[in-house]
């Protein structure tokens, strides 16, 4: 997995203003290293604003050509939480199973997990995943789907059939 280019967008007004440390990014970087032997190539911090999030996503996908784009924050119910809306404007196709599995796994620890509005999908050859904005939520959600990320990227990038992955193994 280390040959993939990974970008992370944190959408948070308080982190953008420098009022709070980005603990969720720290946790995500630890998990990427541990589970996928990967590192973040590019990171951005943007305010909770649809256009800012959308523009950062498009820049990282279309211009920087990242393979995996992870957003952290903005998936809740507050009026400021607009990451799912921005994501839906950017992606071509949703992958509801990943978002469903993240919610299902998080429900074991908190009934409030059903209130998250995280979206997962693709834009071109890029996998886009929304994670919540707290480190515990990042860990629960990432752990729930990390085993599927390499396979999803192989399918998205047309690498099914090469090496050990065959179309029959996709499901």
Secondary structure, DSSP 8 states (H G I E B T S, - for coil): -TTS-EEEEEE-HHHHTTSS--HHHHHHHHHHHHHHS---SEEEEE-S-HHHHHHHHHIIIIIS--SEEEEES--SSSTT--HHHHHHHH-SEE-HHHHHHHHHHHHTT-GGGGG----EEEETTEEEEEE-SSHHHHHHHHHHHHHHHHHHHHHHTT-TTSTT--GGGG-
